[in-house]
Amino acid sequence: MGQPDDRWELVNHRLLIKDQWLEVYENDYKLPDGSRMEGYHALRERDGVIIVALTEQEDLLLVQQYRPGIGTMVYELPAGFMEPGEQDQLARAKTELAEETGYAAEEWRALGPIHDAPHRIDKTSHCFPALNVRHQTEQHQDQTEFVRYKRFPLARVLRMIEDNEFSSAVMVAALLKALLVLRRVQ
């Protein structure tokens, strides 16, 4: 098992690609045993928010959208990137829920961070259960968003996970974290 001093020492850090969504780095490290690892590629994305939106009837709001990384339509929880310079994660979560679904919530809780893929990506998603959500307005999507939303009974969503219909690791983690905190699962 690793020790607290088993950290890798960054000895060289090169930016390869930068756009509005992503930064790609090539890093060289000195490992705890003194050896070197060169050419390790790492990513940086803007932090984001994930919303676990539950209605009074315990239905969960899911969005469906195309994900080019895997080339297919997927169901996910409402979510989005923090805007550059933005600090208020709860405000961003409220905005994303409204933009993607037209819903608003009576009660919000902060569940803390989930690190999307810490072995490769520097990105944190901040999780928020939104309770007793109600439809308030029409969707107001960003220019690159083509999102449909649908209400699903919570039990159906859990079956969707088992059946690989809801398979994004960070989304499953956010849902599990919310359900544990809200005591919806034993």
Secondary structure, 3 states (H helix, E strand, C coil): CCCCCCCCEEEEEEEEEECCCEEEEEEEEECCCCCEEEEEEEEEECCEEEEEEECCCCEEEEEEEEECCCCEEEEECCEEECCCCCCCHHHHHHHHHHHHHCEECCEECCCEEEECCCCCEECEEEEEEEECCEECCCCCCCCCCCCEEEEEEHHHHHHHHHCCCCCCHHHHHHHHHHHHHCCCCC
